[in-house]
Amino acid sequence: MCNDKIINIAVMVSGIDEEYQSDIIKGINRFTRQNNVNTSYFAAFGGMIGSHLYDIGEYSIYNLADYDFFDAVILMTNTICDTGIRENIIDSVRNSGIPAVIFDCSDYPEIFNVSIDNIGAMRDIINHAIKFHSAKTLNYISGPMSNPEARDRLRAFREVMAENNLDVDEERIYYGEFRSYDGKAAVEHFMSIGQSVPDAYICANDAMALTAVSTLEKYGIKVPDDTIVTGFDYTYNAKNFTPALTSVKRPLEEAGYKACQTIMDIINGDVPENTIKLEAAPVFSESCGCRCDELSNITEYKKRTYKKIETDNENVHMLNIFAAKLAETETSEDCFNVIKEFIPNLECEKFSLCLSSDWQESFIENDPEYAFSSGMTAPLIWENGKVSSIDYFSGSEMYPKELESGGNISFFLPIHFRERCLGYYIITNGEFGIYSLFCHTFSMNIGNSLENIRKLIHINKAMDELNRLYVIDPLCGIYNRNGFINIVDTSFNDCVKEHRKIMLTFVDMDGLKFINDNYGHNEGDFAIKKLAEAIVEAARPDSVCARFGGDEFVIFNKNISEKDAEAFSRKLTRKLDSKNEIFNKPYKISASVGSITAVASEEITLFNLIQQADDAMYEIKKSRKNSRSFG
């Protein structure tokens, strides 16, 4: 391996703002900085809001990763709820042939596994509840069975229950998704089916355990007086909750660091153990009725809690302002400017907004797998206060500008509306997504704003087309009656004020009925269209020409004389003769022309002039005594 080559590592993860993920990420980031590698997180917030279509848009970010670019990949697929998405990622990694490390999963022997003992510590927790606290009836709140950690922890529960000669009541098991709201949903479910309060609630992670405790208290059930609640992960919130949560302490940051070390060993030609085991340990605390010596210093806890509340309040305030300003935008440029103003709040070195080159196109059902294949544009690149943009780059490049050094940490986050992928943004060397609970909201605001602008663009296009159809005759491509009145009315009023000489010319096609009756209406339409072309060609460039009715046309001119009227009539005849010769139809296209010239004044109305021009045309047509042959 070349010593000056910068190693690039991809990390696939969901829910980076949750404590489990962020603790592992801290270990990965520490290794990244110490060893001058570049780490790129492809991060989604899938499974968070209960919308399948929304999750499709979130998970599209995983299709962006080009594994040919990376030297290795770290798989935090245990954070991704969707089984199909996880399998697609695993298959892509296998096909790439690059080294990969996964957490707490032995389902793929070819992938190196950094595993923290799930079963032993969970067994200790359950045995403690049964043997030390005499629990006989136990409810279990599980993670998803598609997750190997969830399967291990549930297996430990079943085994310990059997070893203690206790029956497992399947109705006392609730299957969640490892999300915090699952704890609340589980307790409410158990209550809704009329279950008695168990001696203990064993929860597969802390996030679910904490909301379970809060929900039980709403029902008047006290922990640990009325029932025991245990968790798993020993997060900061679990340790400082009241009551402090009995849980399992896991070296998560060490696991992240160890995953990177394993990758570097592989790249350097070493062959590490296929499974790297890290130990976990139970912590018995207040939620089971025990006393814990590891409780945080109350003063430090108060300081940290106040700081978090203060930061959250600031973030809510900033995001409210951000959302309000985005709501005011009507163009993509306005939207990009609002985002640019907000970027300093992210406390990063670089921010890149990358959109699919067709993001403004009409809404069609897109395939997330090919969401970035049409190419990308980067309308906003912010780097230490300097702003630039790139009109086009390939989606396979991922970065609009290649990183020139090592030690960089980048988070790729999706921008979408429902299932429609609009693009993504990259935060480089900033941890907004880890420490802030509002990264997800920030992403949603951008996606919703861009979708609103996209719709507004198409509404305006539709309005323009409707306006065009309102004033333009679709057959002839010149103004219709409405268009003529709208355009000429203003010009006529100006001529009245300036006492200019104006002319109204009325043109009526000769023999249209003969053409329709003998050759069909298609030929009649053809003749009308060619007459319109001849009128436009014969008229002055500043003339306003319109189809006024079926075979009737009107022309408005200003600053014109009677000689100009005669010249127009002669020129129109020549143009029609030329077209008749070119097209050689079995009929001749001809027309009768009548013109009225006058000095515009308030005593003369536009409609009066049109009527006079029509009368003049009719007199000419009448004087010809229908002598023209149409055969």
C-alpha positions, 0 to 999 in steps of 0.5 A, a space after each residue: 500500500 502506498 504510504 501517501 494514499 488517503 484511505 476512504 471509508 464509507 459508513 451506512 447508518 440510520 438515525 445518527 441523532 440517537 445515542 447508540 449511533 452517535 456513540 459508535 460514530 464518536 469512536 469512528 471519528 476519533 480514529 478518522 482524525 488520528 489516522 488521516 483517513 476520510 470517512 463518509 457517512 450515508 445517513 437516513 432517518 428511516 422508520 421515524 415517522 411511520 410513512 412507507 413512502 417517506 422512508 423510500 425517499 430517506 433510504 435513497 441515500 444508500 444508492 448514492 454510495 459508489 463502492 468503487 471509490 471506497 477502500 472499505 465500508 462499515 455497516 451499521 445496518 442494525 440501525 436500519 429497520 427495513 429488511 429489504 434495504 439492509 439486504 440490498 446494502 449487504 449485496 452491494 458490499 459483497 459485489 464490490 469486494 472491498 473489506 467490510 465490518 458490521 456490528 453485532 451480526 454473525 449472519 454474514 461470515 464473509 464480513 468481519 463482525 465487531 460484536 458486543 456480548 448481547 446474550 450474557 449481559 441480558 441473561 444477567 439482567 433477567 436473572 437479577 429480576 427473577 432471583 433477586 427481586 422475585 419477579 414471576 410475571 415478566 413482559 418483554 419489549 423487543 426490537 425487530 426480529 430482522 435485527 440480529 441483536 434483537 433476536 439475541 436478546 429475545 433468545 436470552 429472555 426465553 432461555 432464562 425464563 425456561 431455566 427458572 421454570 417460568 412460562 413465556 406468555 406470547 401476549 406479554 411480548 411486544 415487537 417494536 423497532 428499537 425506537 423510543 416511541 415503541 416503549 410507550 406503544 408497548 405499555 399502551 398495548 398491554 393496557 388495552 388488552 386488559 393485562 395485569 401489571 407484570 412484576 417486570 418489564 424487560 426492554 431490549 434497549 434504553 430508548 424503549 425502557 425510558 418511554 415505558 417508565 414515563 407511560 406507566 407513570 401516566 397510568 399511576 404505576 410507579 417504578 420500581 414500587 409497582 413494577 420493575 423496568 430494565 433497559 439495555 445500552 446504559 445511555 446517558 439519559 438512562 443513567 440520569 433518569 429518575 429512577 436511574 435505569 437498570 441496564 447493560 453498559 456497552 463499550 460503543 465508542 470502543 466498538 466504533 474505533 475497533 471497527 476502523 482498526 480492523 479495516 486498517 489491519 485488512 488494508 495493511 495485509 493482516 488477517 484479523 479475527 472474523 469476530 471481534 468480541 467486546 464485553 458488556 456488563 449489567 448495571 443494577 440501578 434504581 428502576 429495579 430497586 437497587 442502588 447504583 454507585 455509578 450515578 452521575 455527579 448531580 452538579 455536572 448533570 444539571 449543567 449538562 441538562 441545562 446546556 442541552 435545554 438551552 441548545 435545543 431552545 436555540 435550535 428550535 428558534 433557529 429552525 422556526 426562522 429557517 422554516 418561515 424564511 423558506 416558506 417565503 421563497 418562490 424561486 430556487 435562487 431565493 431558497 438557496 440564499 436562505 439555506 446559505 444564510 443558515 449554514 453558519 449555524 451548522 458549525 461545519 467547514 463545508 456544506 454542499 447542496 447537491 440536487 438531481 439535474 432533473 429535480 425541477 421536472 414534472 412529478 413522475 414515479 422515480 426509481 430510487 436505485 437510479 435517483 442520481 444516475 441522470 447527473 447532479 448539480 451543486 447550486 450551493 457549495 459553502 466552504 468556510 464562508 466562501 460560496 461557489 456552485 457547480 453546474 454539473 457533476 456525475 452522481 457516481 462522483 458523490 462529492 461535487 468537489 473532490 476532497 484534497 486531504 485526509 482526516 475529513 468526516 462527511 455526512 451525506 443526508 437525503 433531500 426528498 419529498 415523500 418518495 421522490 428523491 430531489 438530491 442530498 446535502 453534505 456536511 463536512 467536518 461538522 457534527 450537527 447531525 450527531 448532537 442536534 435532534 433537529 437535523 432531520 427537521 432541517 432536511 425535511 424543511 429543505 425538501 418541502 421547500 424545494 418541492 413547493 418551488 418545483 410545483 410553483 414552477 410547473 403551476 406558473 408554466 401551466 398558467 402561462 400556457 393557459 394564458 397563451 391558449 386564452 389569447 392565441 388561436 391554436 389553429 393559426 398561431 396568432 391572436 384570437 378575439 380575446 388576445 386582440 382586444 387585450 393587446 389593442 385596447 391599451 395601444 388604442 387608448 395611447 393613440 387616443 391620447 396622442 391623436 395618432 392615425 390608426 387603421 383597422 383592416 377586416 379580412 374575410 375568406 372567400 368560399 370557405 363553405 365551398 371548400 368544406 362541402 367539397 373537400 372536407 373540413 380538414 382542407 378548410 382548416 388548411 386554407 384558414 391556416 394558410 390565409 393567416 400565414 399570408 396575412 402575417 407575411 403581408 402585414 407590417 412587423 408592428 401590426 396586431 393580427 388576429 383571427 376574429 371568428 371562423 374565417 374572419 381576421 382583423 389587423 390593427 395598425 397605428 401611424 398608417 395611411 390609406 396608401 398603406 391599406 392599399 399596399 397591404 391588400 395588394 401584398 396579401 393577394 400576391 402572398 395568396 397567389 404564391 401559396 396557391 401556386 406552391 400547394 396546387 390545391 383543387 381550390 384557390 385561397 382568396 379573401 375580401 379586405 376592408 380597411 378603415 383609417 381614422 385619427 384616434 379620438 374619444 368619440 371613436 371606439 375600437 368596436 366601432 372601427 372594427 364594425 366599420 372595417 367589417 362593413 367596408 369589407 362586406 361592401 367589397 365582397 358584395 361588389 365582386 358579386 361572388 364572381 371569383 371561381 373557387 373551383 
